[in-house]
Amino acid sequence: MTVGQWKWSAIKRLCDAENPDAKVDVRILLEEILGLKSLNLSANRAVSETEISQLEAALSRRIAGEPLQYILGKAWWMGLCLRVDERVLIPRQDTETLAELALQFLRPIPSPRVLDLCTGSGAIGLCIAHDRSDARVTLADISSEALEVARENARLLGAQVETAQGDLFAPLAGREFDLIACNPPYIPTGEIGGLQAEVQKEPRLALDGGADGLDFYRRIAEEAPRYLAGGGYLLLEVGIGQAEAVVALVGGEAVRDLNGVERVVWTRRKCANAGEF
């Protein structure tokens, strides 16, 4: 069998499984598993039995609705190659708006203290650590399994960060940060069952935001001021239609992503009173 023959067979099977990105997925599988740079130039290349076994195993997982990033074990985000698996949420382009805004706010701050809350794979914090070698970055998550992935990503990127395991700010008593960034669970509980099949394979712990999706924002609004230094920034990713409610909780303003969706709410602690923004 040649690369071209397997390619078209795989595309048909993915289409039959109602995969909307069949051609792209098959191209990526071939390029990653076989190490090909151009499918057009490799169409007549023979595929060995070992390679077919690897390709078929990956294709079966994709047909079953497993995210492509989990199959490959990695995701590209903000120019970084991050390890991902079923222990963590897959970093998405939506979150790049938050990361870019965080880097902008941190630019004039020397040796900033940064907290990536609900860190998952460590994407946000590691992006900041990669861009700002002087930043003192803490990755925090309630999931010890997620922190294992985050630590592995830090090792692979050569990033010097610390990790903290616990429920939101629980392991950070007495600490202050110049910037807190958070992409919390924000899907309303009742809507999780209606998400795409592949999204439902991501950790429910990283998706479920309570009955209205705002449970974590309420807790962060109450707790975050105690952990922000004077003049410190709080940046929160929000779901579609949630920005107004989150602004009402923390103040500040909403920023739109490249698709025009209000995707990030940010605010700044200006007052000296602990417990207030």
PAKOL-887097 format. One record per residue: residue number from 1; residue in one letter; chain; x, y, z of N, C-alpha, C in turn. Coordinates in Angstrom, 2 decimals, m for minus. Atoms other than C-alpha are relative to their C-alpha. Example, Ala and Ser with C-alpha at 12.3 -4.5 7.8 and 13.67 -1.06 7.14 Angstrom:
<rs>
  resi  resn  chain     n_px     n_py     n_pz    ca_px    ca_py    ca_pz     c_px     c_py     c_pz
     1     A      A     0.89    m1.19     0.00    12.30    m4.50     7.80     0.90     1.20     0.00
     2     S      A    m0.82    m1.19    m0.06    13.67    m1.06     7.14    m0.77     1.09     0.73
</rs>
This chain:
<rs>
  resi  resn  chain     n_px     n_py     n_pz    ca_px    ca_py    ca_pz     c_px     c_py     c_pz
     1     M      A     0.85    m1.20     0.00     0.00     0.00     0.00     0.88     1.25     0.00
     2     T      A    m0.74    m1.26     0.04     1.19     3.51    m0.78    m0.62     1.02     0.95
     3     V      A     0.51    m1.10    m0.84     0.81     6.70     1.23    m1.31     0.53    m0.57
     4     G      A     1.21    m0.52     0.62    m1.76     7.95    m1.27    m1.20    m0.91     0.17
     5     Q      A     1.11     0.96    m0.15    m3.86     4.79    m1.07    m0.54     0.01     1.43
     6     W      A     0.46    m0.02    m1.40    m3.95     4.82     2.73    m0.70     1.32     0.30
     7     K      A     0.57    m1.33    m0.24    m4.68     8.54     2.74    m1.47     0.05    m0.39
     8     W      A     1.38    m0.12     0.46    m7.86     8.29     0.68    m0.92    m0.99     0.70
     9     S      A     0.80     0.95    m0.79    m9.06     5.19     2.53    m0.31     0.59     1.38
    10     A      A     0.19    m0.58    m1.33    m8.56     6.97     5.85    m0.96     1.17    m0.03
    11     I      A     0.92    m1.14     0.12   m10.33    10.13     4.69    m1.44    m0.48    m0.11
    12     K      A     1.36     0.52     0.17   m13.35     8.10     3.60    m0.55    m0.52     1.33
    13     R      A     0.48     0.56    m1.27   m13.55     6.30     6.95    m0.29     1.10     1.02
    14     L      A     0.27    m1.11    m0.91   m13.30     9.54     8.88    m1.25     0.77    m0.42
    15     C      A     1.22    m0.65     0.49   m15.97    11.13     6.67    m1.22    m0.81     0.38
    16     D      A     1.12     0.88    m0.38   m18.21     8.13     7.31    m0.32     0.13     1.49
    17     A      A     0.20    m0.19    m1.45   m17.70     8.81    11.03    m0.41     1.44     0.31
    18     E      A     0.47    m1.37    m0.11   m18.89    12.41    10.40     1.04     0.93     0.62
    19     N      A    m1.07    m0.90    m0.42   m15.52    13.98    11.12     0.08     1.15    m1.00
    20     P      A     0.02    m1.13     0.93   m15.64    17.51     9.65     1.38     0.41    m0.51
    21     D      A    m1.37    m0.40     0.37   m11.85    17.81     9.40     0.80    m1.20    m0.49
    22     A      A    m0.63     1.27     0.38   m11.08    14.43     7.81     1.31     0.20    m0.76
    23     K      A    m1.20    m0.18     0.82    m8.57    15.66     5.23     1.16     0.56     0.82
    24     V      A    m1.05    m0.60    m0.83    m6.66    17.79     7.71     0.54    m1.01     1.00
    25     D      A    m0.43     0.98    m1.00    m6.60    15.06    10.35     0.88    m1.08    m0.60
    26     V      A    m0.78     1.05     0.65    m5.32    12.44     7.93     1.37     0.54    m0.41
    27     R      A    m1.29    m0.60     0.37    m2.62    14.78     6.64     0.92     0.08     1.22
    28     I      A    m0.82    m0.15    m1.20    m1.43    15.47    10.18     0.48    m1.36     0.50
    29     L      A    m0.41     1.34    m0.44    m1.41    11.77    11.11     1.14    m0.53    m0.86
    30     L      A    m1.04     0.48     0.90     0.65    10.92     8.04     1.32     0.75     0.22
    31     E      A    m1.21    m0.79    m0.18     3.08    13.76     8.57     0.70    m0.32     1.32
    32     E      A    m0.58     0.23    m1.32     3.56    13.06    12.27     0.51    m1.43     0.16
    33     I      A    m0.37     1.40    m0.23     3.65     9.26    12.25     1.09    m0.47    m0.96
    34     L      A    m1.00     0.41     1.00     5.66     8.82     9.05     1.13     1.01    m0.16
    35     G      A    m1.05    m1.00     0.10     7.70    11.99     9.41     0.09     0.62    m1.38
    36     L      A     0.02    m0.55     1.36     6.64    13.30     6.01    m0.12     1.52     0.04
    37     K      A     0.11    m1.45     0.12     7.02    16.93     4.96    m0.99     0.42    m1.07
    38     S      A     0.93    m0.32     1.08     4.93    16.84     1.80    m0.69    m1.26    m0.48
    39     L      A     0.74     1.18     0.43     2.17    14.34     1.09    m0.03    m0.09    m1.52
    40     N      A     0.05     0.03     1.47     2.07    15.37    m2.57     1.23    m0.67    m0.58
    41     L      A    m1.24     0.59     0.48     5.69    14.35    m3.01     0.18    m1.43     0.47
    42     S      A    m0.17     1.32    m0.59     5.24    11.19    m0.95    m1.14    m0.96    m0.33
    43     A      A     1.21     0.80     0.25     1.99     9.84    m2.42     0.30    m1.42    m0.45
    44     N      A    m0.33     1.33     0.52     3.70     6.88    m4.13     0.95    m0.78     0.89
    45     R      A    m0.91     0.68    m0.94     5.89     6.00    m1.16    m0.70    m1.19     0.61
    46     A      A     0.58     1.20    m0.60     5.30     2.48     0.13    m0.09     0.16     1.52
    47     V      A     0.20    m0.03    m1.45     3.97     2.10     3.68     0.24    m1.40     0.53
    48     S      A    m0.32     1.32    m0.55     5.42    m0.75     5.73    m1.13    m0.51     0.89
    49     E      A     1.02     0.58    m0.87     3.30    m3.11     7.81     0.03     0.64     1.38
    50     T      A    m0.12    m0.66    m1.31     4.64    m1.53    11.00    m0.63     1.39    m0.05
    51     E      A     0.57    m1.34     0.14     3.70     1.94     9.75    m1.51    m0.06    m0.15
    52     I      A     1.45     0.14     0.16     0.24     0.77     8.70    m0.64    m0.29     1.35
    53     S      A     0.54     0.31    m1.33    m0.30    m0.67    12.19    m0.08     1.26     0.85
    54     Q      A     0.00    m1.25    m0.76     0.67     2.67    13.74    m1.08     0.96    m0.50
    55     L      A     1.00    m0.88     0.59    m1.52     4.63    11.35    m1.41    m0.47     0.31
    56     E      A     1.34     0.54    m0.24    m4.51     2.33    11.81    m0.39     0.16     1.47
    57     A      A     0.29    m0.17    m1.42    m4.23     2.48    15.59    m0.40     1.45     0.30
    58     A      A     0.32    m1.41    m0.20    m4.21     6.28    15.51    m1.33     0.36    m0.63
    59     L      A     1.25    m0.29     0.69    m7.04     6.41    12.99    m1.20    m0.54     0.77
    60     S      A     1.10     0.58    m0.78    m9.21     4.10    15.10    m0.36     0.88     1.19
    61     R      A     0.25    m0.90    m1.13    m8.80     6.43    18.06    m0.69     1.27    m0.46
    62     R      A     0.62    m1.22     0.53    m9.72     9.42    15.91    m1.44    m0.26    m0.41
    63     I      A     1.37     0.36     0.38   m12.80     7.66    14.49    m0.88    m0.10     1.24
    64     A      A     0.75     0.13    m1.26   m13.85     6.99    18.10    m0.22     1.35     0.68
    65     G      A     0.24    m1.33    m0.54   m13.78    10.75    18.72     1.07     0.52     0.94
    66     E      A    m1.07    m0.48    m0.86   m10.52    11.05    20.63     0.68     1.19    m0.66
    67     P      A    m0.65    m1.18     0.59    m8.91    14.48    20.14     1.34    m0.34    m0.65
    68     L      A    m1.23     0.25     0.72    m6.08    14.51    17.65     1.23     0.31     0.87
    69     Q      A    m1.14    m0.38    m0.84    m3.83    16.23    20.19     0.34    m1.10     1.00
    70     Y      A    m0.27     1.10    m0.92    m4.24    13.35    22.64     0.66    m1.17    m0.73
    71     I      A    m0.58     1.10     0.79    m3.44    10.83    19.91     1.47     0.25    m0.26
    72     L      A    m1.38    m0.35     0.30    m0.25    12.67    19.01     0.80     0.28     1.27
    73     G      A    m0.67    m0.29    m1.26     0.51    13.54    22.64     0.56     1.39     0.09
    74     K      A    m0.54    m1.36    m0.03     1.16    17.18    21.88    m0.95     0.98    m0.65
    75     A      A     0.78    m1.09     0.60    m0.38    20.52    20.97     0.92     1.20    m0.18
    76     W      A    m0.75    m1.23     0.24     1.19    23.61    19.41    m0.85     1.18     0.44
    77     W      A     0.76    m1.14    m0.53     0.17    26.80    21.22     0.97     1.15     0.29
    78     M      A    m0.85    m1.19    m0.19     1.70    30.30    21.16     1.46    m0.30    m0.35
    79     G      A    m1.35     0.33     0.43     4.71    28.85    19.37     0.70    m1.06     0.82
    80     L      A    m0.59     1.03    m0.85     5.31    26.22    22.05    m0.62    m1.36    m0.31
    81     C      A     0.50     1.36     0.14     5.01    22.47    21.65    m0.21    m0.56     1.40
    82     L      A     0.35     0.43    m1.35     3.20    21.25    24.77    m0.46    m1.45     0.00
    83     R      A     0.50     1.35    m0.18     2.67    17.70    25.92    m1.42     0.07     0.55
    84     V      A     1.37     0.07    m0.51    m1.03    16.94    26.40    m0.49    m1.44    m0.07
    85     D      A     0.69     1.28     0.02    m3.06    13.87    27.25    m1.30     0.16     0.76
    86     E      A     1.35    m0.07    m0.58    m6.37    12.98    28.88    m0.02     0.59     1.40
    87     R      A    m0.04    m0.62    m1.33    m5.21    14.49    32.19    m0.21     1.50    m0.03
    88     V      A     0.06    m1.47     0.07    m5.39    18.07    30.89    m0.88     0.46    m1.16
    89     L      A     0.73    m0.66     1.07    m7.52    20.39    28.81     0.98     0.35    m1.13
    90     I      A    m0.84    m0.34     1.14    m6.15    20.97    25.31     0.05     1.53    m0.16
    91     P      A    m0.07    m1.47     0.18    m4.85    24.57    24.97    m0.49     0.39    m1.39
    92     R      A     0.64    m0.41     1.25    m6.83    26.40    22.30     0.37     1.43    m0.38
    93     Q      A    m0.30    m1.34     0.50    m6.43    29.50    20.17    m0.76     1.06     0.80
    94     D      A     0.78    m0.95    m0.78    m9.16    31.18    22.26     0.83     0.61     1.14
    95     T      A    m0.75    m0.43    m1.18    m6.74    31.39    25.19     1.21     0.85    m0.35
    96     E      A    m1.14    m0.82     0.40    m4.02    33.12    23.17    m0.26     1.48     0.26
    97     T      A     0.34    m1.39    m0.30    m5.89    36.41    23.67     0.41     0.35     1.42
    98     L      A    m0.36    m0.23    m1.40    m5.38    36.10    27.43     1.53     0.05     0.15
    99     A      A    m1.46     0.04    m0.12    m1.70    35.17    27.08     0.65     1.26    m0.56
   100     E      A    m0.58    m1.19     0.63    m0.96    38.07    24.74    m0.25     1.23     0.86
   101     L      A     0.32    m1.13    m0.86    m2.72    40.52    27.07     0.87    m0.03     1.26
   102     A      A    m0.84     0.13    m1.18    m0.80    39.16    30.07     1.42     0.47    m0.29
   103     L      A    m1.35    m0.42     0.36     2.53    39.64    28.30     0.08     1.52    m0.18
   104     Q      A     0.04    m1.45     0.18     1.51    43.19    27.41     0.03     0.71     1.36
   105     F      A     0.05    m0.64    m1.31     0.66    44.08    31.02     1.30    m0.19     0.78
   106     L      A    m1.21     0.30    m0.76     3.85    42.48    32.33     1.23     0.74    m0.53
   107     R      A    m1.17    m0.58     0.66     6.15    44.34    29.95     0.75     1.01     0.88
   108     P      A    m0.76    m0.99    m0.78     6.98    47.28    32.29     0.35    m0.46     1.42
   109     I      A    m0.21     0.46    m1.38     7.15    45.14    35.46     1.27    m0.85     0.08
   110     P      A    m1.22     0.80    m0.12    10.65    43.90    36.44    m0.23    m1.23     0.89
   111     S      A     0.10     1.25    m0.77    10.87    40.30    37.69    m1.41    m0.23     0.55
   112     P      A     1.37     0.11    m0.50     7.08    39.94    37.89    m0.30    m1.35     0.65
   113     R      A     0.50     1.22    m0.64     5.42    37.43    40.19    m1.32    m0.35    m0.68
   114     V      A     1.14     0.38     0.84     2.91    35.52    38.08    m0.60    m1.31     0.50
   115     L      A     0.72     1.22    m0.37     0.26    32.96    39.03    m0.87    m0.43    m1.16
   116     D      A     0.87     0.62     0.99    m1.28    30.68    36.41    m0.91    m0.94     0.77
   117     L      A     0.97     0.73    m0.82    m4.37    29.47    38.28    m0.82    m0.93    m0.89
   118     C      A     0.66     1.02     0.82    m6.14    26.30    37.05     0.86    m0.27    m1.24
   119     T      A    m1.01     0.00     1.06    m3.00    25.78    34.98    m0.15    m1.12    m1.02
   120     G      A     0.12     1.10     0.94    m3.78    22.38    33.41     1.37    m0.41    m0.53
   121     S      A    m1.27     0.36     0.62    m0.94    21.73    30.94     1.11     0.98     0.31
   122     G      A    m0.98    m1.03    m0.30     0.81    24.86    32.17     0.15     1.02    m1.11
   123     A      A    m0.16    m0.79     1.22     0.23    26.62    28.85     0.24     1.49     0.27
   124     I      A    m0.10    m1.45    m0.19    m0.32    30.19    30.07     1.28     0.37     0.74
   125     G      A    m1.18    m0.32    m0.81     2.36    30.23    32.75     1.30    m0.28    m0.72
   126     L      A    m1.22     0.36     0.71     4.93    28.49    30.57     0.26     0.95    m1.17
   127     C      A    m0.15    m1.00     1.05     4.27    30.92    27.73     0.63     1.26     0.56
   128     I      A    m0.56    m1.19    m0.64     5.00    33.78    30.12     1.45    m0.24     0.40
   129     A      A    m1.36     0.32    m0.42     8.09    32.05    31.53     0.95    m0.06    m1.20
   130     H      A    m0.81     0.10     1.21     9.35    31.42    27.98     0.33     1.40    m0.54
   131     D      A    m0.19    m1.36     0.51     8.89    35.08    27.01     0.76     0.88     0.97
   132     R      A    m0.62    m0.82    m1.03    10.05    36.54    30.32     0.82    m0.89     0.93
   133     S      A    m0.85     0.87    m0.80    12.99    34.64    31.76     0.16     0.50     1.43
   134     D      A    m0.12    m0.56    m1.35    12.98    37.00    34.75    m1.27    m0.19     0.83
   135     A      A     1.27     0.16    m0.72     9.37    36.17    35.69     0.09    m1.14     1.01
   136     R      A     0.10     1.06    m1.01     8.73    34.16    38.85    m1.41    m0.58    m0.11
   137     V      A     1.29     0.55     0.41     5.94    31.89    37.67    m0.39    m1.18     0.89
   138     T      A     0.56     1.10    m0.78     3.74    29.63    39.80    m1.15    m0.61    m0.79
   139     L      A     1.07     0.74     0.66     1.54    26.97    38.18    m0.81    m0.71     1.08
   140     A      A     0.83     0.58    m1.06    m1.40    25.99    40.40    m1.20    m0.72    m0.59
   141     D      A     1.16     0.76     0.46    m4.09    23.37    39.94    m0.45    m0.93     1.12
   142     I      A     0.52     0.94    m0.98    m6.35    21.19    42.06     0.38    m1.43    m0.35
   143     S      A    m0.28     1.35     0.49    m5.41    18.16    39.94     1.50    m0.30     0.07
   144     S      A    m1.40     0.40    m0.06    m2.15    16.46    40.86     0.44    m0.60    m1.33
   145     E      A    m0.34     0.58     1.31    m2.31    14.65    37.50     0.29     1.09    m1.02
   146     A      A    m0.27    m1.12     0.91    m2.54    17.93    35.60     1.37     0.61     0.29
   147     L      A    m1.29    m0.59    m0.34     0.46    19.26    37.51     1.16    m0.89    m0.43
   148     E      A    m1.04     0.88     0.54     2.45    16.18    36.47     0.30     0.37    m1.45
   149     V      A    m0.17    m0.40     1.39     1.86    17.21    32.86     0.67     1.36    m0.08
   150     A      A    m0.58    m1.35     0.01     2.66    20.86    33.60     1.49    m0.05     0.33
   151     R      A    m1.42     0.11    m0.36     5.94    19.90    35.28     0.82    m0.61    m1.13
   152     E      A    m0.70     0.60     1.13     6.88    17.70    32.33     0.19     1.03    m1.12
   153     N      A    m0.14    m1.04     1.00     6.18    20.59    29.96     1.06     1.03     0.39
   154     A      A    m1.03    m0.94    m0.47     8.31    22.89    32.09     1.39    m0.59    m0.23
   155     R      A    m1.29     0.66     0.20    11.14    20.35    31.95     0.39     0.01    m1.47
   156     L      A    m0.29     0.07     1.43    10.86    19.96    28.18     0.36     1.37    m0.57
   157     L      A    m0.25    m1.36     0.49    10.87    23.74    27.68     1.18     0.67     0.71
   158     G      A    m1.09    m0.60    m0.76    13.64    24.36    30.17    m0.44     1.20     0.80
   159     A      A     0.55    m1.14    m0.74    11.38    26.73    32.13     0.14    m0.22     1.51
   160     Q      A    m0.13     0.05    m1.45    12.11    27.48    35.79    m1.28     0.54     0.63
   161     V      A     1.27    m0.39    m0.61     8.69    27.52    37.48    m0.20    m0.83     1.27
   162     E      A     0.39     0.82    m1.14     7.17    26.32    40.72    m1.44    m0.45    m0.20
   163     T      A     1.37     0.49     0.09     3.97    24.31    41.10    m0.61    m0.06     1.39
   164     A      A     0.73     0.05    m1.26     1.29    24.33    43.78    m1.30    m0.76    m0.22
   165     Q      A     1.18     0.84     0.18    m1.43    21.73    44.19    m1.04     0.30     1.09
   166     G      A     1.06    m0.26    m0.96    m4.75    22.60    45.79    m1.17     0.70    m0.67
   167     D      A     1.24    m0.60     0.51    m8.20    24.13    45.37     0.16     1.52    m0.10
   168     L      A    m0.20    m1.43     0.27    m7.75    27.58    43.76     1.16     0.55     0.83
   169     F      A    m1.07    m0.68    m0.71    m5.77    29.77    46.19     0.44    m0.71     1.28
   170     A      A    m0.28     0.67    m1.28    m5.65    27.25    49.06     1.48    m0.23     0.28
   171     P      A    m1.41     0.26    m0.32    m1.94    26.36    48.68     0.89     1.25    m0.06
   172     L      A    m0.78    m1.22     0.24    m0.88    30.01    48.26    m0.18     1.03     1.11
   173     A      A     0.26    m0.92    m1.11    m1.64    31.52    51.67     1.18     0.93     0.23
   174     G      A    m1.02    m1.00    m0.30     0.24    34.75    52.34     0.79     0.47    m1.21
   175     R      A    m0.74    m0.37     1.21     1.47    35.08    48.74    m0.68     1.17    m0.71
   176     E      A     0.53    m1.07     0.84     1.05    38.11    46.46     0.62    m0.12    m1.39
   177     F      A    m0.45     0.11     1.39     1.34    38.26    42.68    m0.27     1.31    m0.74
   178     D      A     0.20    m1.18     0.84     1.72    41.04    40.15    m1.03    m0.26    m1.09
   179     L      A     1.01     0.37     0.99    m0.50    39.15    37.72    m0.49    m1.41     0.28
   180     I      A     0.64     1.31    m0.12    m2.95    36.30    38.11    m0.78    m0.25    m1.29
   181     A      A     0.71     0.38     1.23    m4.13    34.59    34.92    m0.72    m1.31     0.25
   182     C      A     0.78     1.21    m0.27    m6.84    31.96    34.93    m0.96    m0.31    m1.14
   183     N      A     1.00     0.53     0.92    m8.78    29.89    32.42    m0.76    m1.07     0.77
   184     P      A     0.67     0.94    m0.89   m11.23    28.28    34.86    m1.04    m0.84    m0.73
   185     P      A     1.14     0.72     0.59   m13.92    25.68    34.17    m1.19     0.96    m0.10
   186     Y      A     1.12    m0.95     0.13   m16.85    27.67    32.75    m1.17    m0.53    m0.82
   187     I      A     1.14     0.58     0.71   m19.18    25.28    30.93    m1.11    m0.31     1.00
   188     P      A     1.09     0.37    m0.90   m22.61    25.11    32.62    m0.17    m1.52     0.04
   189     T      A     0.08     1.45    m0.18   m23.09    21.60    34.01    m0.97    m0.65    m0.99
   190     G      A     1.01     0.58     0.86   m26.24    20.98    31.97     0.35     0.00    m1.48
   191     E      A    m0.38    m0.09     1.41   m24.48    21.82    28.70     1.13    m0.96    m0.38
   192     I      A    m1.16     0.85     0.29   m21.57    19.40    29.01    m0.38    m1.18    m0.87
   193     G      A     0.44     1.16     0.79   m23.56    16.48    27.60    m0.24     0.33    m1.46
   194     G      A     0.25    m0.40     1.38   m24.22    18.49    24.43     1.24     0.47    m0.73
   195     L      A    m1.24    m0.41     0.65   m20.58    19.32    23.71     0.42    m1.03    m1.05
   196     Q      A    m0.54     0.94     0.97   m18.72    17.76    20.79     0.58    m1.21     0.71
   197     A      A    m0.45     1.24    m0.62   m17.79    14.16    21.47     1.46     0.09     0.45
   198     E      A    m1.41    m0.06    m0.36   m14.07    14.94    21.48     0.24     0.92     1.19
   199     V      A    m0.14    m0.89    m1.15   m14.49    17.81    23.95    m0.40    m0.75     1.28
   200     Q      A     0.43     0.76    m1.16   m16.32    15.44    26.29     1.05    m1.00     0.48
   201     K      A    m1.07     0.89    m0.42   m13.18    13.31    26.38     1.07     0.75     0.80
   202     E      A    m0.92    m0.78    m0.82   m11.31    16.15    28.08    m0.47    m0.06     1.46
   203     P      A     0.36     0.15    m1.42   m11.26    16.25    31.92    m1.23     0.82     0.38
   204     R      A     1.21    m0.72    m0.44   m14.69    17.14    33.30     0.37     1.04     1.06
   205     L      A    m0.44    m0.91    m1.04   m12.87    18.79    36.19     0.42     1.35    m0.58
   206     A      A    m0.45    m1.23     0.64   m11.52    21.35    33.71    m1.09     0.67    m0.81
   207     L      A     1.11    m0.53     0.81   m14.90    21.94    32.04    m1.15     0.53     0.83
   208     D      A     1.25    m0.24    m0.72   m17.66    22.00    34.65     0.08     1.23     0.90
   209     G      A    m0.01    m1.25    m0.75   m18.31    25.52    35.90    m1.21     0.19     0.89
   210     G      A     1.18    m0.11    m0.86   m21.44    24.74    37.91    m1.26     0.28    m0.81
   211     A      A     1.32    m0.10     0.65   m25.12    25.31    37.14    m0.04     1.06    m1.09
   212     D      A     0.03    m1.08     1.01   m24.61    28.61    35.29     1.38     0.28    m0.60
   213     G      A    m1.34    m0.18     0.52   m20.91    28.25    34.51     0.83     1.04     0.71
   214     L      A    m0.68    m1.14    m0.64   m19.96    31.06    36.90     0.53    m0.31     1.40
   215     D      A    m0.41     0.32    m1.37   m19.10    29.18    40.10     1.43     0.45     0.31
   216     F      A    m1.41    m0.33    m0.27   m15.33    29.68    39.79     0.24     1.51    m0.04
   217     Y      A    m0.17    m1.45     0.05   m15.63    33.35    38.84    m0.45     0.64     1.32
   218     R      A     0.46    m0.54    m1.28   m17.61    34.01    42.03     1.06    m0.19     1.07
   219     R      A    m1.03     0.27    m1.01   m14.94    32.35    44.15     1.25     0.84    m0.26
   220     I      A    m1.19    m0.80     0.32   m12.11    34.12    42.33    m0.23     1.47     0.34
   221     A      A     0.32    m1.39    m0.32   m13.86    37.49    42.69     0.14     0.27     1.48
   222     E      A    m0.07    m0.16    m1.46   m14.02    36.95    46.45     1.43    m0.14     0.51
   223     E      A    m1.30     0.35    m0.57   m10.54    35.52    46.97     1.19     0.73    m0.64
   224     A      A    m1.17    m0.50     0.72    m8.24    37.04    44.32     0.60     1.28     0.57
   225     P      A    m0.63    m1.25    m0.48    m7.82    40.55    45.83     1.02    m0.21     1.10
   226     R      A    m0.95     0.26    m1.09    m6.02    39.02    48.81     1.35    m0.49    m0.52
   227     Y      A    m1.22     0.57     0.56    m3.41    37.56    46.47     0.62     0.88    m1.09
   228     L      A    m0.53    m0.95     0.98    m2.86    40.54    44.17     0.77     1.11     0.71
   229     A      A    m0.76    m1.14    m0.51    m0.14    43.06    44.90    m0.69     1.28    m0.44
   230     G      A     0.55    m1.27     0.43    m1.08    46.72    44.69     0.34     0.27    m1.45
   231     G      A    m0.22    m0.20     1.42    m1.52    47.52    41.01     0.03    m1.28    m0.80
   232     G      A    m0.04     1.29     0.68    m1.68    43.82    40.20    m1.19    m0.24    m0.90
   233     Y      A     1.02     0.28     1.00    m3.69    42.45    37.29    m0.62    m1.38     0.21
   234     L      A     0.72     1.28     0.06    m6.33    39.71    37.18    m0.57    m0.15    m1.39
   235     L      A     0.50     0.28     1.35    m7.08    38.16    33.78    m0.73    m1.33     0.02
   236     L      A     0.84     1.19     0.01    m9.88    35.65    33.28    m0.51    m0.30    m1.40
   237     E      A     0.68     0.38     1.22   m10.88    33.74    30.19    m1.45    m0.28     0.34
   238     V      A     1.42     0.22    m0.23   m14.66    33.58    29.84    m0.62    m0.67    m1.22
   239     G      A     0.72     0.63     1.09   m17.12    31.60    27.76    m0.85     1.01    m0.75
   240     I      A     0.83    m0.88     0.83   m19.33    33.05    25.05    m1.23     0.44     0.81
   241     G      A     1.16    m0.55    m0.70   m21.93    35.34    26.61     0.19     0.20     1.49
   242     Q      A    m0.21    m0.10    m1.45   m20.33    35.35    30.08     0.70     1.29     0.43
   243     A      A    m0.83    m1.15    m0.35   m18.28    38.54    29.92    m0.73     1.01     0.88
   244     E      A     0.74    m1.01    m0.77   m20.98    40.89    31.23    m0.15    m0.43     1.46
   245     A      A     0.19     0.50    m1.36   m21.65    38.70    34.27     1.31     0.01     0.77
   246     V      A    m1.29     0.04    m0.68   m17.95    38.34    35.06     0.50     1.41     0.30
   247     V      A    m0.34    m1.40    m0.27   m17.33    42.09    34.71    m0.78     0.50     1.21
   248     A      A     0.80    m0.41    m1.16   m20.16    42.59    37.20     0.59    m0.54     1.30
   249     L      A    m0.59     0.59    m1.20   m18.27    40.32    39.62     1.33     0.63     0.38
   250     V      A    m1.36    m0.46    m0.30   m14.73    41.67    39.31     0.30     1.41    m0.46
   251     G      A    m0.28    m1.31     0.56   m15.07    45.00    37.52     0.84    m0.13    m1.25
   252     G      A    m0.88     0.05     1.16   m12.65    45.89    34.75    m0.76     0.06    m1.31
   253     E      A     0.61    m0.05     1.32   m13.45    45.36    31.10     0.27    m1.29    m0.75
   254     A      A    m0.12     1.19     0.82   m13.81    42.68    28.45     0.81     0.31    m1.26
   255     V      A    m0.80    m0.12     1.22   m11.45    42.12    25.50    m0.45    m1.09    m0.96
   256     R      A     0.45     0.96     1.02   m12.51    40.45    22.26     1.18    m0.78    m0.60
   257     D      A    m1.01     0.80     0.69   m10.61    37.63    20.58    m0.04     0.29    m1.49
   258     L      A    m0.08    m0.26     1.43    m9.81    37.44    16.86    m1.31    m0.27    m0.72
   259     N      A     1.31     0.28     0.59   m13.33    36.14    16.19    m1.06     1.00     0.45
   260     G      A     0.94    m1.00    m0.46   m14.92    39.14    17.86    m0.77    m0.37     1.24
   261     V      A     0.68     0.46    m1.21   m16.00    37.20    20.94     0.65     0.63     1.23
   262     E      A    m0.54    m0.50    m1.26   m15.62    38.83    24.36     0.56    m1.18     0.77
   263     R      A    m0.63     1.23    m0.45   m13.11    36.27    25.57     0.79     0.15     1.30
   264     V      A    m0.80    m0.22    m1.20   m11.08    37.86    28.39    m0.56     1.17     0.79
   265     V      A     0.34    m1.12    m0.90   m12.09    39.97    31.37     1.23     0.28     0.85
   266     W      A    m1.14    m0.36    m0.83    m9.33    41.87    33.10    m0.34     1.16     0.90
   267     T      A     0.18    m1.08    m0.95    m9.20    44.12    36.11     1.31     0.21     0.73
   268     R      A    m1.25    m0.33    m0.70    m6.55    45.76    38.28    m0.29     0.42     1.42
   269     R      A     0.20    m0.37    m1.39    m6.24    46.07    42.01     0.68     1.34     0.26
   270     K      A    m0.54    m1.35    m0.20    m5.84    49.76    42.77    m0.03     0.44     1.45
   271     C      A     0.15    m0.47    m1.38    m6.96    50.10    46.36     0.95    m0.76     0.93
   272     A      A    m0.92     0.59    m0.97    m4.90    49.29    49.44    m0.69    m0.97     0.93
   273     N      A     0.72     0.85    m0.93    m7.64    47.45    51.28    m0.01    m1.45    m0.46
   274     A      A     0.01     1.42     0.33    m7.17    43.67    51.33    m1.44    m0.45    m0.20
   275     G      A     1.34     0.49     0.26   m10.16    41.90    49.89    m0.78     0.81    m0.98
   276     E      A     0.70    m0.83     0.97   m11.04    44.60    47.37     0.88     0.24    m1.22
   277     F      A    m0.73    m0.38     1.21   m10.09    45.44    43.79     0.20     1.51    m0.01
</rs>
